[in-house]
Amino acid sequence: MAATGDEAAAMDSISKAPSAHPAALIPAGSSSSQAEAPEDAMESLVPPPKKPSTNSDGGVETAEEAVEPAEPDIDELCTDMFEKMALFLQGELTGTCEDYRLLENMNKLTSLKYMEMKDISINISRNLQDLNNKYASLQPYLDQINQIEEQVSTLEQAAYKLDAYSKKLEARFKKLEKR
């Protein structure tokens, strides 16, 4: 995961330590040696002010060593960088650990829900089996009810036929009575 914002700026400032330039000797009166030096070296080096020569050679100037800015303590910068990197990595690992804890808790809850659903399905299965057993024990009675219903419908048909026949007999009897 890439660092963003303040973290990136801090990491950039840590990684960019001032670069050290080797000391260069620049003759005070020589302009050709300055033209041959790299541009970076020229920008970072400022020629020292000319001092009058106390040499007995008369008119010969001496060269002086260029002065570079003092380097910050590299050990302190490294320690600071490692502390900040450790803090960054610790934050990353803490976030990952929290993600795994959340995932573990979700898995535990899901497992508990499935256990509850398993218990419910076992209870439903038992109840269904009990109902099937009760239905099987009631089956002979249901068969008797079906037989009784058939006999009742047959008896009802016979009663209708008997009623129709009795009406015909009554009509004949009335006819005979009138004569």
C-alpha positions in Angstrom: 0.0 0.0 0.0 1.5 3.3 -1.0 1.9 6.2 1.5 -0.2 9.3 0.9 -0.4 12.8 2.2 1.7 13.6 5.2 3.3 10.2 5.3 4.6 10.5 1.8 6.0 14.0 2.5 7.7 12.7 5.6 9.2 9.7 3.8 10.4 12.0 1.0 12.1 14.4 3.4 13.8 11.4 5.2 15.1 9.9 2.0 16.5 13.1 0.5 19.6 13.7 2.6 21.8 16.5 1.3 24.4 14.9 -1.0 28.0 15.3 -0.2 30.3 16.9 -2.8 34.0 16.2 -2.6 36.1 19.1 -1.8 37.5 20.8 -4.9 40.4 23.0 -5.2 39.6 26.1 -7.3 42.5 28.4 -8.1 41.6 32.0 -7.3 42.5 33.5 -10.6 41.7 30.6 -12.9 38.4 31.0 -14.8 38.9 28.0 -17.1 38.8 25.5 -14.3 35.5 26.8 -13.2 34.0 26.4 -16.6 35.1 22.7 -16.7 33.5 21.9 -13.3 30.0 20.3 -13.3 27.1 22.7 -12.9 25.9 21.0 -9.7 29.3 21.4 -8.1 29.4 25.1 -9.2 26.0 25.8 -7.7 26.8 24.2 -4.4 30.3 25.7 -4.1 30.9 29.3 -3.5 34.4 30.6 -4.2 36.0 31.9 -1.1 36.9 35.5 -0.9 40.4 36.3 -2.2 43.0 36.9 0.5 46.0 38.9 -0.2 49.0 36.7 -0.7 51.8 36.9 1.9 53.9 34.7 -0.2 57.4 35.9 -0.9 57.1 34.8 -4.5 55.6 38.1 -5.3 52.3 38.2 -7.3 51.6 34.4 -7.0 48.3 33.7 -5.5 47.6 30.5 -3.5 44.5 28.2 -3.8 42.1 27.7 -0.9 39.9 24.7 -0.2 36.2 25.2 -0.9 34.0 25.1 2.2 30.9 22.9 2.0 27.8 23.3 4.2 27.8 21.0 7.3 26.0 17.7 6.7 23.3 16.8 9.2 23.9 13.8 11.4 23.2 10.8 9.2 22.7 8.5 12.2 19.9 10.7 13.5 18.3 10.8 10.1 18.5 7.0 9.7 17.1 6.5 13.2 14.3 8.9 12.4 13.6 7.2 9.1 13.5 3.7 10.7 11.2 5.0 13.5 8.8 6.5 11.0 9.0 3.4 8.8 8.3 1.2 11.8 5.4 3.3 12.8 4.0 3.1 9.2 4.5 -0.6 9.0 3.0 -1.1 12.5 -0.1 0.9 11.3 -0.4 -1.2 8.2 -0.1 -4.5 10.2 -2.5 -3.3 12.8 -5.1 -2.5 10.1 -4.5 -6.0 8.6 -4.9 -7.6 12.0 -8.1 -5.7 12.6 -9.4 -6.9 9.2 -8.6 -10.5 10.2 -10.3 -10.1 13.6 -13.4 -8.8 11.9 -13.3 -11.6 9.4 -12.9 -14.1 12.3 -15.8 -12.6 14.2 -18.0 -12.7 11.1 -17.1 -16.4 10.6 -17.9 -17.2 14.2 -21.3 -15.4 13.9 -22.0 -17.2 10.6 -21.1 -20.5 12.2 -23.5 -19.8 15.1 -26.3 -19.0 12.7 -25.7 -22.2 10.8 -25.7 -24.1 14.0 -29.1 -22.5 14.9 -30.4 -23.3 11.4 -29.2 -26.9 11.8 -31.0 -27.2 15.1 -34.2 -25.8 13.6 -34.0 -28.2 10.6 -33.4 -31.1 13.0 -36.5 -30.1 14.9 -38.5 -29.7 11.7 -37.3 -33.1 10.6 -38.4 -34.7 13.9 -41.7 -33.0 13.8 -42.3 -34.1 10.2 -41.4 -37.7 11.1 -43.8 -37.6 14.1 -46.5 -36.3 11.8 -45.8 -39.0 9.2 -46.0 -41.6 12.0 -49.3 -40.2 13.3 -50.7 -40.1 9.8 -49.6 -43.8 9.3 -51.4 -44.7 12.6 -54.5 -42.8 11.5 -54.5 -44.4 8.0 -56.8 -47.4 9.0 -59.4 -45.0 10.4 -59.2 -42.8 7.3 -59.7 -45.9 5.2 -62.8 -46.8 7.3 -64.1 -43.2 6.9 -63.7 -43.6 3.1 -65.6 -46.9 3.1 -68.4 -45.4 5.3 -68.6 -42.4 2.9 -69.0 -44.8 -0.1 -71.7 -46.8 1.8 -73.5 -43.6 2.7 -73.5 -42.4 -0.9 -74.8 -45.8 -2.0 -77.4 -45.7 0.7 -78.3 -42.2 -0.4 -78.8 -43.3 -4.0 -81.0 -46.2 -2.8 -83.0 -43.7 -0.7 -83.5 -41.5 -3.8 -84.6 -44.5 -5.8 -87.0 -45.6 -3.0 -88.4 -42.1 -2.8 -89.0 -41.9 -6.5 -90.6 -45.3 -6.5 -92.8 -44.4 -3.5 -94.0 -41.2 -5.4 -94.9 -43.3 -8.4 -96.8 -45.7 -6.2 -98.6 -42.8 -4.5 -99.5 -41.4 -7.9 -100.9 -44.8 -9.0 -102.8 -45.2 -5.7 -104.4 -41.8 -6.1 -105.3 -42.7 -9.7 -106.9 -45.9 -8.6 -108.7 -44.2 -5.8 -110.3 -41.7 -8.1 -111.8 -44.3 -10.4 
